[in-house]
Every structure is written in C-alpha cells, then in structure tokens.
Amino acid sequence: MTDTTEPIDPGPRASLIDYPSDFPIKIMGPTHDHFVNTMVTVVQQFDPGFDAATVELRPSAKGNFLGLTVTVRATSREQLDDLYRALSSHPMVKVVM
C-alpha cells in the first residue's frame, strides 16, 4: 500500500518563544562612562517598561570591555528583531547575543 497523503505544510516558521516573555540579551562594548546608559536608552525604545536597575554587568579580564545582560519583556518577534538590529548597528556595540 502506498501512502498518497501530502506532507503537512507547517506554514510560517513557528517561534520557539512564547510571547510575551522575559528574554535575556547579552551586549558587549568598550568600557566607557556612557556605555550602560546608552544601551539602556536603546533598550527602552523597544521595551518602555525596562528597568535599568536589572542590568547585569561583567567587565572583561583586562577591563577594556564590558558585558551587559539586559532582560527585556519580549512581546513579538518583530520587537526582538528590531531591538537586535538597533543594538548591533550601534557604534559602541561590538557583539549582541
């Protein structure tokens, strides 16, 4: 007996994230007096309720770079994509994960 059923098309790629949810983003840039405040300002454009007091800081071994973890309230894939684009295109940012 041959299987004549067509494969089921899952449609648009399903998201692995349930929205809304808290979503951590790691940002790395130079150790600079304004780096943290600048990144908080960018994040708040996409998550107005973001609390700057929740930013986690990790300096590099030599102190030249600063790693930040910001946990945003993700409401959609578009919001996260736009935030990643804004962060990764910022001149102070070296890496966004």
Secondary structure, DSSP 8 states (H G I E B T S, - for coil): -----------S---SS-SSEEEEEEEEEE--TTHHHHHHHHHHHH-TT--GGG-EEEE-TTSSEEEEEEEEEE--HHHHHHHHHHHHTSTT-SEE-
